[in-house]
Amino acid sequence: MDTNGTVRGSAPLAQGFRSDRYFHPRPSAAGANGYDATSSGGSNLGPTSQKLRHQLHERTTAYRTKNGLMETDLVPADAVTASGSGLDPHISPRNAELQAPASPRCATSKQRKSPRSCALMLNQATSAFLAKVASTF
């Protein structure tokens, strides 16, 4: 927030959203609390790291709980792993699809839209975004 009270953000940098109003980006390893643009970088934890194994287990369990998945349901890798910079906001289509039912456009206090209508909304938003990106080339 700037001195005039205007909220500022960045489209190419991930932000740690807490509200269900937003799709949640990849986890971040940038800075002590994540999403710190002044501390961009990965965790440098490798496949034999016990700390990484613990983080992945915690993140996977939390993701399944938050998105109503069963213990045997697959979780997209980008939902539980940080990017190399720790700041990439992009998520996979499957990650977005699994988060869509919690989106205000799909789930309202009055009625819950069908998974099919949520998928259609997500597809339209993704197609519009990709068309916008393609037009810049």
Secondary structure, 3 states (H helix, E strand, C coil): CCCCCCCCCCCCCCCCCCCCCCCCCCCCCCCCCCCCHHHCCCCCCCCCCHHHHHHHHHHHHHHHHHCCCCCCCCCCHHHHCCCCCCCCCCCCHHHHHHHHHHCCCCECCCCECCHHHHHHHHHHHHHHHHHHHHCCC
